[in-house]
């Protein structure tokens, strides 16, 4: 049975996706709902069986139970050749049991990403993250053009979900427009969860 928290699940290599997750969580909390910020471990074939269950620092690793019991999901990944990063995909591939039971059906979901370049494949990465969520029967939510920052941002955005361009050296900070869109996406997710509860 779903509880009253929204799961913000992300993988972050340089810290930008994690920072976006924190702004999204802020938007959710502003609407009065609880948030679980969770990440996933690195995936290296030689250490797959040796991954610690608790990271040394930062957010906890997500469990299948965290995902199963959420009221909504916001999923984030950096762009990897126009696709989500392997650690996040690997985690999602372990959720067959949830698919078989239909545990995520009818729950809202949205996605976000970051990349080093404006044309690094942000939109295809966002779409790649939607595919497994569709298979789980989740209700997908993007960002409407009524969000004014979406129309004039120069560094991120997209109607598929908020995005950020970190630059080739990953040293560009998240812009005010991107922060605004992250918060708006979190608020929108919280509103949808509250509407579905009614």
VENQUI-V272812 format. One record per pair of residues at least 12 apart in sequence whose ideal C-beta (glycine too) atoms are under 10 Angstrom apart, sorted by the first residue. I is the first residue (numbers start at 1). J is the second residue. If there is no record, write none. Layout:
# VENQUI-V272812
((I J) (I J))
This chain:
# VENQUI-V272812
((1 68) (1 69) (1 103) (2 68) (2 69) (2 70) (2 71) (2 72) (2 103) (2 104) (2 106) (2 107) (2 193) (2 196) (2 197) (3 34) (3 36) (3 69) (3 70) (3 71) (4 32) (4 33) (4 34) (4 69) (4 70) (4 71) (4 193) (4 194) (4 197) (5 28) (5 33) (5 34) (5 35) (5 36) (5 66) (5 69) (5 70) (5 71) (5 72) (5 193) (6 24) (6 25) (6 27) (6 28) (6 29) (6 31) (6 33) (6 34) (6 35) (6 36) (6 37) (6 70) (6 71) (6 72) (6 73) (6 74) (6 107) (6 108) (6 109) (6 110) (6 186) (6 189) (6 190) (6 192) (6 193) (7 35) (7 36) (7 37) (7 38) (7 62) (7 66) (7 67) (7 68) (7 69) (7 70) (7 71) (7 72) (7 73) (7 74) (7 75) (7 107) (7 109) (8 20) (8 21) (8 22) (8 23) (8 24) (8 25) (8 27) (8 28) (8 35) (8 36) (8 37) (8 38) (8 39) (8 59) (8 62) (8 70) (8 72) (8 73) (8 74) (8 75) (8 76) (8 110) (8 112) (8 186) (8 189) (9 21) (9 36) (9 37) (9 38) (9 39) (9 40) (9 59) (9 61) (9 62) (9 66) (9 67) (9 70) (9 73) (9 74) (9 75) (9 76) (9 77) (9 88) (9 91) (9 92) (9 109) (10 22) (10 24) (10 37) (10 38) (10 39) (10 40) (10 59) (10 62) (10 74) (10 75) (10 76) (10 77) (10 78) (10 85) (10 88) (10 111) (10 112) (10 113) (10 114) (11 39) (11 40) (11 41) (11 42) (11 43) (11 62) (11 75) (11 76) (11 77) (11 78) (11 80) (11 84) (11 85) (11 86) (11 87) (11 88) (11 89) (11 90) (11 91) (12 39) (12 40) (12 58) (12 59) (12 76) (12 77) (12 78) (12 85) (12 87) (12 88) (12 114) (13 42) (13 77) (13 78) (13 80) (13 85) (13 87) (13 114) (13 170) (14 78) (14 114) (14 116) (14 166) (14 169) (14 170) (14 171) (15 58) (15 114) (15 166) (15 170) (16 76) (16 78) (16 113) (16 114) (16 115) (16 116) (16 164) (16 165) (16 166) (16 167) (16 170) (16 171) (16 172) (16 173) (16 174) (16 178) (17 39) (17 76) (17 77) (17 78) (17 79) (17 85) (17 88) (17 112) (17 113) (17 114) (17 115) (17 163) (17 164) (17 166) (18 37) (18 39) (18 58) (18 59) (18 76) (18 78) (18 114) (19 114) (19 164) (19 166) (19 173) (19 174) (19 178) (19 179) (19 182) (20 74) (20 76) (20 78) (20 112) (20 113) (20 114) (20 156) (20 161) (20 162) (20 163) (20 164) (20 174) (20 178) (20 179) (20 181) (20 182) (20 185) (21 35) (21 37) (21 38) (21 39) (21 59) (21 74) (21 75) (21 76) (21 112) (21 182) (21 186) (22 35) (22 37) (22 59) (22 174) (22 179) (22 182) (22 186) (23 112) (23 162) (23 164) (23 174) (23 178) (23 179) (23 180) (23 181) (23 182) (23 183) (23 184) (23 185) (23 186) (24 37) (24 74) (24 76) (24 110) (24 112) (24 161) (24 162) (24 181) (24 182) (24 183) (24 184) (24 185) (24 186) (24 187) (24 188) (24 189) (24 190) (25 37) (25 59) (25 74) (25 182) (25 183) (25 186) (26 179) (26 182) (26 183) (26 186) (26 187) (27 74) (27 179) (27 180) (27 181) (27 182) (27 183) (27 184) (27 185) (27 186) (27 187) (27 188) (27 189) (27 190) (27 191) (28 72) (28 74) (28 183) (28 185) (28 186) (28 187) (28 188) (28 189) (28 190) (28 191) (28 193) (29 183) (29 186) (29 187) (29 190) (30 183) (30 186) (30 187) (30 190) (31 186) (31 187) (31 188) (31 189) (31 190) (31 191) (31 193) (31 194) (32 190) (32 194) (33 71) (33 72) (33 186) (33 187) (33 189) (33 190) (33 191) (33 193) (33 194) (33 197) (34 71) (34 190) (35 70) (35 72) (35 74) (35 186) (35 189) (35 190) (36 59) (36 60) (36 62) (36 66) (36 67) (36 69) (36 70) (37 58) (37 59) (37 60) (37 62) (37 74) (38 59) (38 60) (38 61) (38 62) (38 63) (38 66) (38 67) (38 70) (38 91) (39 55) (39 58) (39 59) (39 60) (39 61) (39 62) (39 76) (39 87) (39 88) (39 91) (40 55) (40 59) (40 61) (40 62) (40 77) (40 85) (40 86) (40 87) (40 88) (40 89) (40 90) (40 91) (40 92) (40 94) (41 53) (41 55) (41 61) (41 62) (41 87) (41 90) (41 91) (42 55) (42 85) (42 86) (42 87) (42 90) (43 85) (43 86) (43 87) (43 88) (43 89) (43 90) (43 91) (44 86) (44 87) (48 90) (51 87) (61 91) (62 88) (62 91) (63 91) (64 91) (64 94) (64 95) (64 96) (64 97) (64 98) (64 103) (65 98) (65 103) (67 91) (67 92) (67 94) (67 95) (67 98) (67 103) (67 104) (67 107) (67 136) (68 95) (68 97) (68 98) (68 101) (68 103) (68 104) (68 107) (69 103) (70 103) (70 104) (70 107) (70 108) (70 109) (70 193) (71 107) (71 108) (71 189) (71 190) (71 192) (71 193) (71 194) (71 196) (71 197) (72 104) (72 107) (72 108) (72 109) (72 110) (72 138) (72 139) (72 141) (72 189) (72 190) (72 192) (72 193) (72 194) (72 196) (73 104) (73 107) (73 108) (73 109) (73 110) (73 111) (73 133) (73 136) (73 138) (73 189) (74 108) (74 109) (74 110) (74 111) (74 112) (74 141) (74 161) (74 162) (74 182) (74 185) (74 186) (74 188) (74 189) (74 190) (75 88) (75 91) (75 92) (75 109) (75 110) (75 111) (75 112) (75 113) (75 126) (75 129) (75 130) (75 132) (75 133) (75 138) (75 161) (76 88) (76 110) (76 111) (76 112) (76 113) (76 114) (76 125) (76 126) (76 129) (76 161) (76 162) (76 163) (76 164) (76 182) (77 89) (77 111) (77 112) (77 113) (77 114) (77 125) (77 126) (77 128) (77 129) (78 113) (78 114) (78 115) (78 116) (78 120) (78 122) (78 125) (78 164) (78 166) (78 170) (79 113) (79 114) (79 115) (79 116) (79 117) (79 120) (79 121) (79 122) (79 123) (79 124) (79 125) (79 126) (79 128) (79 163) (79 165) (79 166) (80 113) (80 115) (80 120) (80 121) (80 125) (80 128) (81 120) (81 121) (81 124) (81 125) (82 115) (82 119) (82 120) (82 121) (82 122) (82 123) (82 124) (82 125) (82 127) (82 128) (83 121) (83 124) (83 125) (83 127) (83 128) (83 129) (84 111) (84 113) (84 124) (84 125) (84 126) (84 127) (84 128) (84 129) (84 130) (84 131) (84 132) (85 113) (85 125) (85 129) (88 128) (88 129) (88 132) (89 128) (89 129) (89 132) (92 129) (92 131) (92 132) (92 133) (92 135) (92 136) (93 132) (95 132) (95 135) (95 136) (98 136) (99 132) (99 135) (99 136) (99 137) (102 136) (102 137) (103 136) (103 137) (104 132) (104 133) (104 135) (104 136) (104 137) (104 138) (104 139) (105 136) (105 137) (105 138) (105 139) (106 136) (106 137) (106 138) (106 139) (106 196) (107 133) (107 136) (107 137) (107 138) (107 139) (107 192) (107 193) (107 196) (108 133) (108 138) (108 139) (108 140) (108 141) (108 188) (108 189) (108 190) (108 191) (108 192) (108 193) (108 195) (108 196) (109 129) (109 130) (109 132) (109 133) (109 134) (109 136) (109 138) (109 139) (109 140) (109 141) (109 161) (109 189) (109 192) (110 126) (110 129) (110 130) (110 133) (110 138) (110 139) (110 140) (110 141) (110 142) (110 143) (110 160) (110 161) (110 162) (110 185) (110 186) (110 188) (110 189) (110 192) (111 125) (111 126) (111 127) (111 128) (111 129) (111 130) (111 133) (111 140) (111 141) (111 142) (111 158) (111 160) (111 161) (111 162) (111 163) (111 185) (112 125) (112 126) (112 129) (112 143) (112 156) (112 158) (112 160) (112 161) (112 162) (112 163) (112 164) (112 178) (112 181) (112 182) (112 185) (112 186) (113 125) (113 126) (113 128) (113 129) (113 156) (113 158) (113 160) (113 161) (113 162) (113 163) (113 164) (114 156) (114 162) (114 163) (114 164) (114 165) (114 166) (114 170) (114 172) (114 174) (114 178) (115 156) (115 163) (115 164) (115 165) (115 166) (115 167) (115 170) (116 165) (116 166) (116 167) (116 168) (116 169) (116 170) (116 172) (117 165) (117 166) (117 167) (117 168) (118 154) (118 155) (118 156) (118 163) (118 165) (118 167) (119 165) (120 163) (120 165) (120 166) (120 168) (122 156) (122 157) (122 158) (122 160) (122 161) (122 162) (122 163) (122 164) (122 165) (123 157) (123 158) (123 159) (123 160) (123 161) (123 163) (124 160) (125 158) (125 160) (125 161) (125 163) (126 142) (126 158) (126 159) (126 160) (126 161) (126 162) (126 163) (127 158) (127 160) (127 161) (129 160) (129 161) (130 142) (130 160) (130 161) (139 192) (139 196) (140 160) (140 161) (141 160) (141 161) (141 185) (141 188) (141 189) (141 191) (141 192) (142 158) (142 159) (142 160) (142 161) (142 162) (142 185) (142 188) (143 157) (143 158) (143 159) (143 160) (143 161) (143 162) (143 163) (143 181) (143 182) (143 184) (143 185) (143 188) (144 159) (144 184) (144 188) (145 159) (146 184) (147 159) (147 162) (147 177) (147 180) (147 181) (147 184) (147 185) (147 188) (148 177) (148 180) (148 181) (148 184) (149 162) (149 175) (149 176) (149 177) (149 178) (149 179) (149 180) (149 181) (149 182) (149 183) (149 184) (150 162) (150 177) (150 180) (150 181) (150 184) (151 177) (152 177) (153 165) (153 175) (153 176) (153 177) (153 178) (153 180) (153 181) (154 175) (154 177) (155 167) (155 172) (155 173) (155 174) (155 175) (155 176) (155 177) (155 178) (156 172) (156 174) (156 175) (156 177) (156 178) (156 181) (156 182) (157 175) (157 177) (157 178) (157 181) (158 181) (161 181) (161 182) (161 185) (162 174) (162 177) (162 178) (162 179) (162 180) (162 181) (162 182) (162 183) (162 184) (162 185) (162 186) (163 178) (163 181) (163 182) (164 177) (164 178) (164 179) (164 181) (164 182) (165 178))
